[in-house]
Amino acid sequence: MCAARSDTTWRTKFIPSSMLARFLLVATALTLAYLVLVPVLWVNRGVVENGPISFNAPALKAALTTGHSIGQLERACTGQQAISGLDYERLKVVGARIDSRVLYGCYAVKSDGTVGGAAVLDQNLIPVKSVSLLKRSGAWRWIGAVKTKTEVVLGFLGLVGILGMYLLYYRRPRPGPRSEPGLRWWQGRAADVGVGMILFFSWLIIWILPGRSRARKLRLTFMYGFALIPFFIIGPFSAVADYPDALSVVVVGLLGLAALWGWLGGRALLRPEGWGYPDRLPKVRPQPIQPSAQEVPTPPVESSASTNQATAVPSASASAPGRSAVISPDPGETTAAEPTPSAPQGLACGHIWAPTRVRRRGGALQN
């Protein structure tokens, strides 16, 4: 009976529980800090949603101060950084007096009616940077970094996702680039970097590109995701540098700490032994060829018509060792079978050895 062969080609490296506990302890602390601090700051943010110069206010038909026209206001609005680089359909300008100051709100309106960018100018057409004044004016909803409940929830999901990705990434050894000589240009580290610079298509291309193992492609998939984390933090929350309020600073700061801890903490505590070993392609083993039973041709034997007595004619099957034919002297008997011996040694497992049957027809032996 043949025994099935089982080969183990890899083994999982386990992380010590103490190291994993340290990583999870800091990750849990960052998550709890977000859950505690952000709701408190949200309640006390001091924002007037429908202030005097919110987007819902009526558009101006004339400037509120002498010496300025609507055309001058619109040109000043289009020159602001938050509006100048946008593709919008129309520009809406509103104005009101807040704390004895004349303020103008500029809103770039897209074709679907939403606001693409906003800015606030004072009576001298200079941008207003006071966070407290902007919150009371009603324009904070379209200017601040973290200003809606949706952004607060997305910030929490981003924090959990960043820590979870690094935890999965460092849980087991992952291969580095291949090191053997004679590699093609698309199989080295330079190609890995080049593919990663193709945004939104790098994951698809790296899985199609040959010359890498599945484990290497999985590691590159993680690395391409990590490269987008700074854009996720800086892109939507870039306004925190121009308009720093407490809520925005805490959200962006915790996201940055999560990315930093996931990287440094993962390398120091989670990265197992054997990390970054040279990538190897799996070797293709040739399939064993199973021998097949082939019929041995038997030479024709002439029959004698002058006698009815059976004559034994040597054949290929009779000359084989361990195989004998038993022939009945009775001419009326039609068949005779040889005994069934055991399977000879040396045959492959799974091959069936069939005994030879001898049949006599008209005085002739046929195999």
Contacts in CASP RR format, 6 or more apart in sequence:
PFRMAT RR
TARGET T0000
AUTHOR 0000-0000-0000
METHOD contacts of the structure
MODEL  1
MCAARSDTTWRTKFIPSSMLARFLLVATALTLAYLVLVPVLWVNRGVVEN
GPISFNAPALKAALTTGHSIGQLERACTGQQAISGLDYERLKVVGARIDS
RVLYGCYAVKSDGTVGGAAVLDQNLIPVKSVSLLKRSGAWRWIGAVKTKT
EVVLGFLGLVGILGMYLLYYRRPRPGPRSEPGLRWWQGRAADVGVGMILF
FSWLIIWILPGRSRARKLRLTFMYGFALIPFFIIGPFSAVADYPDALSVV
VVGLLGLAALWGWLGGRALLRPEGWGYPDRLPKVRPQPIQPSAQEVPTPP
VESSASTNQATAVPSASASAPGRSAVISPDPGETTAAEPTPSAPQGLACG
HIWAPTRVRRRGGALQN
1 349 0 8 1.000
2 349 0 8 1.000
2 350 0 8 1.000
9 282 0 8 1.000
12 172 0 8 1.000
13 172 0 8 1.000
13 173 0 8 1.000
13 272 0 8 1.000
13 273 0 8 1.000
13 274 0 8 1.000
14 272 0 8 1.000
15 170 0 8 1.000
15 171 0 8 1.000
15 269 0 8 1.000
15 270 0 8 1.000
15 272 0 8 1.000
19 269 0 8 1.000
19 270 0 8 1.000
20 269 0 8 1.000
20 270 0 8 1.000
22 269 0 8 1.000
23 167 0 8 1.000
23 262 0 8 1.000
23 265 0 8 1.000
23 266 0 8 1.000
23 269 0 8 1.000
23 270 0 8 1.000
24 167 0 8 1.000
26 261 0 8 1.000
26 265 0 8 1.000
27 163 0 8 1.000
27 164 0 8 1.000
27 167 0 8 1.000
27 258 0 8 1.000
27 261 0 8 1.000
27 262 0 8 1.000
30 159 0 8 1.000
30 163 0 8 1.000
30 254 0 8 1.000
30 257 0 8 1.000
30 258 0 8 1.000
30 261 0 8 1.000
31 159 0 8 1.000
31 160 0 8 1.000
31 163 0 8 1.000
33 254 0 8 1.000
34 155 0 8 1.000
34 156 0 8 1.000
34 159 0 8 1.000
34 251 0 8 1.000
34 254 0 8 1.000
35 156 0 8 1.000
37 250 0 8 1.000
37 254 0 8 1.000
38 152 0 8 1.000
38 156 0 8 1.000
38 247 0 8 1.000
38 250 0 8 1.000
38 251 0 8 1.000
41 246 0 8 1.000
41 247 0 8 1.000
41 250 0 8 1.000
42 149 0 8 1.000
42 152 0 8 1.000
42 247 0 8 1.000
45 135 0 8 1.000
45 245 0 8 1.000
45 246 0 8 1.000
45 247 0 8 1.000
46 135 0 8 1.000
47 135 0 8 1.000
47 138 0 8 1.000
47 140 0 8 1.000
47 141 0 8 1.000
47 147 0 8 1.000
48 135 0 8 1.000
48 136 0 8 1.000
48 137 0 8 1.000
48 138 0 8 1.000
48 140 0 8 1.000
49 138 0 8 1.000
49 141 0 8 1.000
50 56 0 8 1.000
50 138 0 8 1.000
51 57 0 8 1.000
51 136 0 8 1.000
51 137 0 8 1.000
51 138 0 8 1.000
51 139 0 8 1.000
52 95 0 8 1.000
52 96 0 8 1.000
52 97 0 8 1.000
52 98 0 8 1.000
52 103 0 8 1.000
52 137 0 8 1.000
52 138 0 8 1.000
53 94 0 8 1.000
53 95 0 8 1.000
53 96 0 8 1.000
53 98 0 8 1.000
53 103 0 8 1.000
53 104 0 8 1.000
53 105 0 8 1.000
53 120 0 8 1.000
53 137 0 8 1.000
53 138 0 8 1.000
53 139 0 8 1.000
54 94 0 8 1.000
54 137 0 8 1.000
54 138 0 8 1.000
54 139 0 8 1.000
54 141 0 8 1.000
55 92 0 8 1.000
55 94 0 8 1.000
55 107 0 8 1.000
55 115 0 8 1.000
55 118 0 8 1.000
55 139 0 8 1.000
55 141 0 8 1.000
55 142 0 8 1.000
57 94 0 8 1.000
57 95 0 8 1.000
57 96 0 8 1.000
58 94 0 8 1.000
59 92 0 8 1.000
59 93 0 8 1.000
59 94 0 8 1.000
60 70 0 8 1.000
60 73 0 8 1.000
60 93 0 8 1.000
60 94 0 8 1.000
60 95 0 8 1.000
60 104 0 8 1.000
61 70 0 8 1.000
62 69 0 8 1.000
62 70 0 8 1.000
63 69 0 8 1.000
63 70 0 8 1.000
63 72 0 8 1.000
63 73 0 8 1.000
64 95 0 8 1.000
64 96 0 8 1.000
64 97 0 8 1.000
64 102 0 8 1.000
64 104 0 8 1.000
64 123 0 8 1.000
65 102 0 8 1.000
65 123 0 8 1.000
68 125 0 8 1.000
70 93 0 8 1.000
72 125 0 8 1.000
73 93 0 8 1.000
73 104 0 8 1.000
73 106 0 8 1.000
73 121 0 8 1.000
73 125 0 8 1.000
74 91 0 8 1.000
74 93 0 8 1.000
76 106 0 8 1.000
76 121 0 8 1.000
76 125 0 8 1.000
77 83 0 8 1.000
77 91 0 8 1.000
77 93 0 8 1.000
77 104 0 8 1.000
77 105 0 8 1.000
77 106 0 8 1.000
77 119 0 8 1.000
77 121 0 8 1.000
78 84 0 8 1.000
78 91 0 8 1.000
80 106 0 8 1.000
80 119 0 8 1.000
80 121 0 8 1.000
80 127 0 8 1.000
81 119 0 8 1.000
82 108 0 8 1.000
82 117 0 8 1.000
82 118 0 8 1.000
82 119 0 8 1.000
82 143 0 8 1.000
83 91 0 8 1.000
83 106 0 8 1.000
83 108 0 8 1.000
83 117 0 8 1.000
83 118 0 8 1.000
83 119 0 8 1.000
86 108 0 8 1.000
86 116 0 8 1.000
86 117 0 8 1.000
87 110 0 8 1.000
88 108 0 8 1.000
88 109 0 8 1.000
88 110 0 8 1.000
88 116 0 8 1.000
88 117 0 8 1.000
89 109 0 8 1.000
89 110 0 8 1.000
89 111 0 8 1.000
89 113 0 8 1.000
90 109 0 8 1.000
91 106 0 8 1.000
91 107 0 8 1.000
91 108 0 8 1.000
91 109 0 8 1.000
92 106 0 8 1.000
92 107 0 8 1.000
92 109 0 8 1.000
93 104 0 8 1.000
93 105 0 8 1.000
93 106 0 8 1.000
93 107 0 8 1.000
94 104 0 8 1.000
94 105 0 8 1.000
94 107 0 8 1.000
95 102 0 8 1.000
95 103 0 8 1.000
95 104 0 8 1.000
95 105 0 8 1.000
96 102 0 8 1.000
96 103 0 8 1.000
96 137 0 8 1.000
97 103 0 8 1.000
98 133 0 8 1.000
98 136 0 8 1.000
98 137 0 8 1.000
99 133 0 8 1.000
99 136 0 8 1.000
101 122 0 8 1.000
101 123 0 8 1.000
101 133 0 8 1.000
102 122 0 8 1.000
102 123 0 8 1.000
103 120 0 8 1.000
103 121 0 8 1.000
103 122 0 8 1.000
103 123 0 8 1.000
103 128 0 8 1.000
103 133 0 8 1.000
103 137 0 8 1.000
104 120 0 8 1.000
104 121 0 8 1.000
104 122 0 8 1.000
104 125 0 8 1.000
105 118 0 8 1.000
105 119 0 8 1.000
105 120 0 8 1.000
105 121 0 8 1.000
105 137 0 8 1.000
105 139 0 8 1.000
106 118 0 8 1.000
106 119 0 8 1.000
106 120 0 8 1.000
106 121 0 8 1.000
107 115 0 8 1.000
107 116 0 8 1.000
107 117 0 8 1.000
107 118 0 8 1.000
107 142 0 8 1.000
108 115 0 8 1.000
108 116 0 8 1.000
108 117 0 8 1.000
108 118 0 8 1.000
109 115 0 8 1.000
109 116 0 8 1.000
110 116 0 8 1.000
115 142 0 8 1.000
116 142 0 8 1.000
117 142 0 8 1.000
118 139 0 8 1.000
118 142 0 8 1.000
118 143 0 8 1.000
119 127 0 8 1.000
119 143 0 8 1.000
120 127 0 8 1.000
120 128 0 8 1.000
120 134 0 8 1.000
120 137 0 8 1.000
120 139 0 8 1.000
120 143 0 8 1.000
121 127 0 8 1.000
121 128 0 8 1.000
122 128 0 8 1.000
128 134 0 8 1.000
129 242 0 8 1.000
129 243 0 8 1.000
131 140 0 8 1.000
131 243 0 8 1.000
131 244 0 8 1.000
131 245 0 8 1.000
134 140 0 8 1.000
134 143 0 8 1.000
134 144 0 8 1.000
134 243 0 8 1.000
135 245 0 8 1.000
140 147 0 8 1.000
141 147 0 8 1.000
141 148 0 8 1.000
143 239 0 8 1.000
143 243 0 8 1.000
144 239 0 8 1.000
144 240 0 8 1.000
144 243 0 8 1.000
144 245 0 8 1.000
144 248 0 8 1.000
145 236 0 8 1.000
145 237 0 8 1.000
145 238 0 8 1.000
145 239 0 8 1.000
145 240 0 8 1.000
145 243 0 8 1.000
145 245 0 8 1.000
145 248 0 8 1.000
145 251 0 8 1.000
145 252 0 8 1.000
146 152 0 8 1.000
146 237 0 8 1.000
146 240 0 8 1.000
146 245 0 8 1.000
146 247 0 8 1.000
146 248 0 8 1.000
146 251 0 8 1.000
146 252 0 8 1.000
151 236 0 8 1.000
151 251 0 8 1.000
152 251 0 8 1.000
154 236 0 8 1.000
155 251 0 8 1.000
155 255 0 8 1.000
158 232 0 8 1.000
158 255 0 8 1.000
158 258 0 8 1.000
159 254 0 8 1.000
159 255 0 8 1.000
159 258 0 8 1.000
162 229 0 8 1.000
162 255 0 8 1.000
162 258 0 8 1.000
162 259 0 8 1.000
162 262 0 8 1.000
163 258 0 8 1.000
163 261 0 8 1.000
163 262 0 8 1.000
165 222 0 8 1.000
165 225 0 8 1.000
165 226 0 8 1.000
166 226 0 8 1.000
166 262 0 8 1.000
166 263 0 8 1.000
166 265 0 8 1.000
166 266 0 8 1.000
166 270 0 8 1.000
167 262 0 8 1.000
167 266 0 8 1.000
167 270 0 8 1.000
168 222 0 8 1.000
169 219 0 8 1.000
169 222 0 8 1.000
169 226 0 8 1.000
169 266 0 8 1.000
170 266 0 8 1.000
170 267 0 8 1.000
170 270 0 8 1.000
170 271 0 8 1.000
170 272 0 8 1.000
171 270 0 8 1.000
171 272 0 8 1.000
172 272 0 8 1.000
173 272 0 8 1.000
173 273 0 8 1.000
173 274 0 8 1.000
173 275 0 8 1.000
173 276 0 8 1.000
173 277 0 8 1.000
174 215 0 8 1.000
174 216 0 8 1.000
174 218 0 8 1.000
174 219 0 8 1.000
174 222 0 8 1.000
174 275 0 8 1.000
174 276 0 8 1.000
175 213 0 8 1.000
175 215 0 8 1.000
175 216 0 8 1.000
175 219 0 8 1.000
175 276 0 8 1.000
175 277 0 8 1.000
175 278 0 8 1.000
175 279 0 8 1.000
175 280 0 8 1.000
176 216 0 8 1.000
176 219 0 8 1.000
176 276 0 8 1.000
176 277 0 8 1.000
176 278 0 8 1.000
176 279 0 8 1.000
177 188 0 8 1.000
177 189 0 8 1.000
177 192 0 8 1.000
177 216 0 8 1.000
177 278 0 8 1.000
177 279 0 8 1.000
178 187 0 8 1.000
178 188 0 8 1.000
178 211 0 8 1.000
178 212 0 8 1.000
178 216 0 8 1.000
178 278 0 8 1.000
178 279 0 8 1.000
178 280 0 8 1.000
178 281 0 8 1.000
179 278 0 8 1.000
180 278 0 8 1.000
184 211 0 8 1.000
185 191 0 8 1.000
186 209 0 8 1.000
186 210 0 8 1.000
186 211 0 8 1.000
187 210 0 8 1.000
187 211 0 8 1.000
187 212 0 8 1.000
191 209 0 8 1.000
192 206 0 8 1.000
192 220 0 8 1.000
195 202 0 8 1.000
195 205 0 8 1.000
195 206 0 8 1.000
195 209 0 8 1.000
195 220 0 8 1.000
196 202 0 8 1.000
196 206 0 8 1.000
196 220 0 8 1.000
196 224 0 8 1.000
196 227 0 8 1.000
198 205 0 8 1.000
202 224 0 8 1.000
203 221 0 8 1.000
203 224 0 8 1.000
206 212 0 8 1.000
206 217 0 8 1.000
206 220 0 8 1.000
206 221 0 8 1.000
206 224 0 8 1.000
207 217 0 8 1.000
207 221 0 8 1.000
211 281 0 8 1.000
212 220 0 8 1.000
212 279 0 8 1.000
212 281 0 8 1.000
213 279 0 8 1.000
213 280 0 8 1.000
213 281 0 8 1.000
213 282 0 8 1.000
215 279 0 8 1.000
216 279 0 8 1.000
226 263 0 8 1.000
229 259 0 8 1.000
230 259 0 8 1.000
232 255 0 8 1.000
233 252 0 8 1.000
233 255 0 8 1.000
233 256 0 8 1.000
233 259 0 8 1.000
237 248 0 8 1.000
237 251 0 8 1.000
237 252 0 8 1.000
237 255 0 8 1.000
239 248 0 8 1.000
240 248 0 8 1.000
240 249 0 8 1.000
240 252 0 8 1.000
290 348 0 8 1.000
290 350 0 8 1.000
290 351 0 8 1.000
291 347 0 8 1.000
291 348 0 8 1.000
291 351 0 8 1.000
293 351 0 8 1.000
293 352 0 8 1.000
293 353 0 8 1.000
293 354 0 8 1.000
296 316 0 8 1.000
296 317 0 8 1.000
296 367 0 8 1.000
297 316 0 8 1.000
298 315 0 8 1.000
298 316 0 8 1.000
298 317 0 8 1.000
298 366 0 8 1.000
298 367 0 8 1.000
299 315 0 8 1.000
299 316 0 8 1.000
301 313 0 8 1.000
301 315 0 8 1.000
301 364 0 8 1.000
301 365 0 8 1.000
302 364 0 8 1.000
303 362 0 8 1.000
303 363 0 8 1.000
303 364 0 8 1.000
304 311 0 8 1.000
308 331 0 8 1.000
309 329 0 8 1.000
309 331 0 8 1.000
310 327 0 8 1.000
310 328 0 8 1.000
310 329 0 8 1.000
310 331 0 8 1.000
310 360 0 8 1.000
310 363 0 8 1.000
312 327 0 8 1.000
312 365 0 8 1.000
313 365 0 8 1.000
315 325 0 8 1.000
315 365 0 8 1.000
315 367 0 8 1.000
316 367 0 8 1.000
317 323 0 8 1.000
317 325 0 8 1.000
317 356 0 8 1.000
317 358 0 8 1.000
317 367 0 8 1.000
318 324 0 8 1.000
318 325 0 8 1.000
322 341 0 8 1.000
323 338 0 8 1.000
323 341 0 8 1.000
323 355 0 8 1.000
323 356 0 8 1.000
324 338 0 8 1.000
324 339 0 8 1.000
325 336 0 8 1.000
325 338 0 8 1.000
325 356 0 8 1.000
325 358 0 8 1.000
325 365 0 8 1.000
326 336 0 8 1.000
326 337 0 8 1.000
326 338 0 8 1.000
326 358 0 8 1.000
327 336 0 8 1.000
327 358 0 8 1.000
327 360 0 8 1.000
327 365 0 8 1.000
328 336 0 8 1.000
331 363 0 8 1.000
333 360 0 8 1.000
334 359 0 8 1.000
334 360 0 8 1.000
334 361 0 8 1.000
335 357 0 8 1.000
335 358 0 8 1.000
335 359 0 8 1.000
335 360 0 8 1.000
336 358 0 8 1.000
336 360 0 8 1.000
337 355 0 8 1.000
337 357 0 8 1.000
337 358 0 8 1.000
338 355 0 8 1.000
338 356 0 8 1.000
338 357 0 8 1.000
338 358 0 8 1.000
339 355 0 8 1.000
340 355 0 8 1.000
341 355 0 8 1.000
343 353 0 8 1.000
344 353 0 8 1.000
347 353 0 8 1.000
356 367 0 8 1.000
357 367 0 8 1.000
358 365 0 8 1.000
358 366 0 8 1.000
358 367 0 8 1.000
359 365 0 8 1.000
359 366 0 8 1.000
359 367 0 8 1.000
360 366 0 8 1.000
END
